[in-house]
Each structure stands twice: as C-alpha cells, then as structure tokens.
C-alpha cells in the first residue's frame, strides 16, 4: 500500500517498512489509543484489499462489514480536494482509531502527505496541545469542550453526531473554518459537508453539500439514498429523513426510526430538539412513549436533576413549538446510556427507565 513521501507521524518520517515496525511496537506496547493506531496500520499494510470495521448503526443494527482500501483512498482524496489540503500540512488525530473517523484521519495523512500528531481521544483534546494545526476532526462534544482553544486549528471537521444549534451558534464567531460532516461507516466516513464557521464570509449554513463524485436521491420514505461508486459498490440507503436541493445538496431533518406518531400527527424529534436548544444547558433528547390516548406522546429526556414541572411550564411558553410538539412529560436522569463510540443511546436510555 502506497504512502506519500511527505507523510509524518508524530514528527517523524517513515517509509512503509519502518512504519510497519512502528505499528507492531504500538500494537504491542502502546497505550490503548496508540494500540488502536498500531492495529489499524498493521491491517492497512497487510496483503488484504479490505479492512474490517463495525458500523455505527446508521443504516440498521451495528454489524461487521469490509471496506475496500481503494475506496478509503478515494474518500481521502475527495476530502483533500474539497478542503484544499496540501502535502506537508499539519494535522491532529484526537479520535479513536477503533472507529471509521479515526481510521480515515490516518488514511488521509498517509495518502495526502500530512504531518500527523496523535493524542489521546479525550473530551478535551486540545488541552495538551501547544502548536497550531492545519486540519483536525472532532466529535461535537470535543469541540464544545475546546471552544477557548479552537484557535489552535485552522480547519476543523465535526462528525459522529449532529451539531446542535446552540453549538453551531457558539462556533460561528470563531476564526476557524469549521464544517459539520455527514456520513457513516458504509460510506467510508463523510460524503457531504456543511460549513458552520469561517475565517471569511459564511454563505450556506443550512444544506449539506456532497463531496466530488457523490450524488443523492430519496426513497419512498423520504430518506436519503447515496450514490457514490468511488467509495461504495452499491447505493447506500439510509434512515435519515432529508429535504433535497438538486442532486448535490440536502437538509437533514432527523431519523426515520425516531419518528413519533402522536394522535395521527407525525413528529420528527430532531426538529423539536432544535427548537429546544436555547432552553436547555444540558444533554437532552425527545422520544415517543406509549400512550393510551395518543398512541405515542412526546417526552423530553434530560440529563440533569431539575424541577420538571417548572420546565414543562417554561416549554409551554416556547413560541417555536407547535401544540403537538410541546412535551407531555419530562424525565430526568443522572446520565444517559451511550453507545461504544460515545453517542447518546436513546433506545437503551428509554429501556433502562421503563419508557418504551
């Protein structure tokens, strides 16, 4: 497998043979996050044309799939082209290499010739960083916890979970080019981006724009279908409800499998959550709970201990909410259940509380 001559890992230059040795050492003696890097690099340089990965569940239940290395290379080239990345640019890996986002940061560095530093994938990854980086990928939680330090990054991509309207507002005035990404394991990381902050003028902050050689449509449910032959041999049918704008732009509305049918009215939880963002300073989500009269009622789950009745009264005053969107109940919990890669697990949280 080829490696760009300007590729660096933690400040050191390597060819493929010496990098294999480093990978073996990391796999054997490294810290857990370093071991994940070593394991991936060993798989990257073996004779197989594919890499085994676990999906996040975006198109169904999480499962093991094989990605073609050539598709991963094509994805890296598309990102480099879109973001105008140049050989020798500095980059920071602060995501776990166990998951596709971290793996693809390594592939981009190898293929595009980036000078990549690796740090522990903590919730505050820039605390231990003293230099400025040209490129970095984070999850929204890391960005939220690094607001005062994001000036250390020139171009930042965010993925793994939707960027809340509150966070987007907080990021908007930073002098960093920040993009929210859309993608999944099946599409070899992201296939579309939406700029939410810029060192210059901001234009489109509503619609995602697909990367080169990616086109989109919807199925009969209104869910996104991705056609990207350079990174997937077949169409990828998602469970994401979208509104299309041509064949290259779309607005993400929410998850089809989260839809609430309340008294015959279909409600998208993510749209309600966006309207509630300014009212809550903690993690929360909206879900449907069985109800004898309505079939399902709208319930707000909050990761905090607070006065539930007072919050309900406050929400009734929210003029953005329709009468159907106002939560009928508030459920508080000390901490949400999470998936292995740190996302809020709505179903598991509801089940643990007997609200299914």
N, C-alpha and C positions, 0 to 999 in steps of 0.2 A: 504494500500500500504506500502510495507516494506521500512525501512530506515536503512542505515548502522550505526552501533553503533559509528563509528569514525567521522561521519558527523558533521561538524560545519558550522554555518552561522554567518559571521562577528565576529568570535572568540568565539561563544557560542555554547554549546552542546544542542541538542534538541531531544526528542523523538517525535513520530508522533503527540501526543495530544498537547504538548506545541508548536510544530511548527505550528499546525493549529491555535492556538491562536495568534501567531506572524503574521501569514499570514493574519488573519482577521484585525489585527491592521494596518498592512502595506496597505491593500486594502482600509481601511477607512481613515487613517490619513497620509499615506506616501507621499513622493514626487512622481511625475509621474513615474519615473523609479522604485521606490520602490513599488508603487501600482501595476505595471505590475508583479513584483515578487510575491507579495501577491496574486494577482488574479490567477496566474498560480499554486501556491502551494495549494490554495483552491480547484482548479479543480483537481489537482493531487491526493489529499486525499479524494475526494468525492467518491461515490459508483459507478460511471460510469467506464467502462472499456476503454473508449476512451477520447481523448482530441480534441476539435475543433480548427483548425488552418486555416490560409489563405495561399494559395500557392503564390509563388513569380512569377509565370508565366513561369517557365522553360519548362513545357510540354504543354503549352497552355495559355489561358487567366486566370488571377488570379481568384481563386474560394475557397470557404469554403470546407474543407474536414475534415474527422475524422481520427485521428491516434490512433492505439491501444497502450495503455500504455505498454503492454508487448513488443511490437515492439520497443518502445522507450528505454526500459530497455535493450533489446538485442543490440541496437545500442550503448548504453553507455558501455556495457561490451566489445563490439568489439573494440571500441576506446581505452578503458583502456588496453586491451590485446595488441593491436598494439603498443601503446606508453609506455607500461610497467609502467602504473600508479599504485601507491601503496596507500593503506588506510593511511590517515594522511597527504598526500601530499597537499601542499598549492595550491590554485587556485584563479584566479581573474575573476569575471564576469564584463565585461565592455561593453557588448552588451545589447540591449533592450530585455527584456523577453517577449515582444509582438510577437517576431518572433522566428522561429524554432531554430536558432543558440543560442539565449539566453536561450530559454526553455531547450535545451539539455545540456547546461552547468549546469543548476540546477539539471537535472536528473542525469548527471554524478556524481555530488557531492553527491547527495542522495544515489545513488547505489554503487559508488566506495569508499565512505567514505572520501571525500575530505574536506579540511578546506577552505571553500569558503568565500571570501570577495566580496562585491558588491559595485561598484562605479557607478557614473553617466556615461551613454554611450555617452561621448563626443568624439570629433575628436582627442583629446589629452589626453587619459585616464590615462596615467602614470604620468602626471604632479603632481597629488595629492597623489601619492603613494610613500612611503618611504621604504617599505620592498621588499624582493625578493620573487617571486612566482615560483612554480614548473611548473604550467600549466596555459595557458591563450588562449582565442580565440579572434581574432580581424577581422575587415574588412581591406582590403589593405590600405585605407585612414588613418586609425588609426595607422597602422604600419609605414607608410610613415612619419606621423607627430610625431612619437615617436622614430625615429632612434637613437637618442643620449641616450635614456633611456631603450632600449630593453634589456640591460644587467640585468634589474630587472626581466626578465622572462627566465626561463631555457628551456621550451618547449612551442612554440607558433604555433597555427594553424590559417591559414588565409582562409577566405571564403567569400561568398556573392557576389564576383565579381572576375574576373580573375586577377592574379598578373601580372602587366606589366613587360616587360623585363628590363626596367630601374629600377624598384623597386627590382626585383629579384637580379640584379647586386649590388644594394646598400646593400641588406641584406646578400649577400654571405659571406662577411668577418666578420660578427658578431659571437661572441662566444655563440650563442643561437641555439638550434635545432628548425628550422622553417620549417613547412610543408604547402604547398598550398593544399587545400582540394577541392574535387569535390562532389557535392551533391545538394539536393533540398528538399523542404518540403515533397514531396511524398516519398522520400527515408529516411525520418527521419534524416535530416541533412546529413553529408557526408558519402559516401560509398567508397571513394578512396582518396589517398593522394600522394603527390609528394614532396620529401624533396628538399628545395631550399637553406638551410643554415644548417651548422652543427658545433658542437664543435669539431668534429673529421673529418675524410676524407669524402668527398662527392662522391657518386657513380652515381646514376641515377637522372638527373635533367630534363629529357625530358618526361618520361612516368609516368602517374599516376598508382599506384598500388592499387588494390582493397583491402578492409578490409576482414577479415576472413569470409567465407561462402557467399561471393558475387562473382558471375561470370557475364560475359558480352558477348554480341554479337552486331551485327549491323543489321538494317533493309535495305530495298531495296534502301533507300535514302543515306545510309552510316552513318545514325545516331545511336547513342548509345542506346542499349537496356540492361536494368539491370535486372538480375535475383537474387533476394535476399529474399528467403522465410521466413527468420527470422525477416525481417523488412517490408515486403510487401507481401500481399496475391496474387498479380499478377505481371506480368512483367511490368516494367516501361519503356515506350517508350519515348525517349527524342527528342528534336530538335537540339541536339548537334552533329555536324559532328566530327568524330574521325577516327584515324588510329589505328587499333588493333595490339597488340603484344601478341599473345596467348589469353587465356581467363581471364587473370587477370591484363593485362597492356594495357593502351591506351594513345594516344596523342590527346589532344583536339585541334581541328582545328578552330572551330567557330560555329556560329548558322546558321542552315539551313534557317531560316526565314530572315536572313540578307543578303543572297547571292545576288550578283549583276550580272545581265546578261547584259553585255556591248558589243554590236555588236556580240552577239553569244558566247562571252567568259564569262565563269562563274568565278567570283572572290569572295573570302572569305574576308570580311572586316577585320576580326580579324588578318588574316595573314598579310595584308597590314599594319595594325596598329603596329604590332610587328616590322616591318621594319622601321617605322617612329619614334619609341620611342626615339631614340637618337637625333632626330632633333627638338623635342618639349619639353618645360619645363612646359606645362600646360595640362589640360584635353582636350582630343580631341576624335573624332571618325570618321570613314569612313562610308559613306552610299551611296546608289544608288539614283539618282534623275532622273525623266523622261527626256528623250532627244529625239528630233525628228529624229536624225540620228542613234544614237546608241541604242535606246530603253531605256537604263539607262546609265548615266555617273557617274564616280567615283567623289565624292565630299568630301572634308575634312572640317569637322565642328570643330572649335577651340573656346575654352572658354577663349578668350583673345582679346584685341584690338591690332592689328599689321598690318604691311604692307603686304597685301595679295599678291600682285604681286611679291614682293621680296621673300616671302615664296615659291610661286609657282616655281620661278626660281631656288631656292635652292633645292627643291624637285626633279627637273628635273636632278640634278647632283647626286642624290642618286643612287648608282650603285646596291643596293639591289633590287630596284623596277624594274619590267618589264615595257615595254612601255604601257601595258594595265593597270597597277596598278598606274601609275602616276596620281594624282588628276587633273581633268579638271577645277576645281573651288575650291576656299577656301571661306568658310562662317564663319565670326566671330560673336560671341555672348557674351554678358556680363556674363550670367550664363545659364547653361544647365537646362532643366526641369529634375526633379528627381522623382523616384518612392517613395512610402511611406517609404521604408526601405533604402533610400539614394543612390540607383543606378541611373546612368545616364539613363534617358528615351529617347532613340534615336528617337522613333516614335513621341513622344509628342514634342520634340525639333524641329524636322523637320516640323511638322504640324504648330507649332507656327510661323515658319519662312516662311511658304508657300512653302516649298521644299518637297512636296510629290506628 
